[in-house]
């Protein structure tokens, strides 16, 4: 195995995970089978270690997902810093119960909430 690098998964499509490396290069990587065996799904936002399998085509293989700070289910992402919650002021009337539930979840995930009301 060649040298491993660290990067951030920025997108996952069709079994490929696009990993942004600190030098600005993006690699199309596959996740090793051990993730499936351990039931770990790489997510956008995950910090990962990978090795390059083809430097010309910028392809690689993810070998480790580093510990997550948090994980959201909708959209399914990891290591978020902030959440934007958007509600209509009218038509429909704001559902304050839903807003309360979202803010509780955001607090539990230790995220900074930003509340935006539109249709003013």
Residue, then its C-alpha position, 0 to 999 in steps of 0.5 A: x500500500x502506498x502513502x495514506x492521505x487525509x481528506x474530507x468526503x464532499x460527495x458520494x455517488x454510485x459507490x464512489x466517494x469524492x475526497x477533497x485533499x488539503x492541497x485542493x485535489x479531489x480524488x474519486x475513491x471507493x470504500x474498502x469492504x471492511x466498512x460494509x462488514x462493520x456497517x459503516x457508511x461513509x458520509x459527506x463531511x466525514x474526515x477520511x484516510x485514503x491512499x491513491x491507486x491512480x494519480x493520473x485519474x485521481x482515484x483512490x481507496x478509503x481505508x479509514x473514517x476518522x471519528x465523527x463529531x456528529x451525524x445528521x439523518x436528513x440530509x445524511x451528513x457528518x461533522x456539520x458545524x451549523x444548521x440553517x432552519x427555514x420557516x415560512x412566516x405565513x402560507x403556511x403558518x409556522x409550526x412552532x412545535x416542529x421548530x422546537x423539535x428541530x432546535x432540540x435536535x440541533x442542540x443535541x448535535x452541538x450545532x449552531x442554529x440559524x433560523x430564517x423566516x421567509x415570505x415576509 
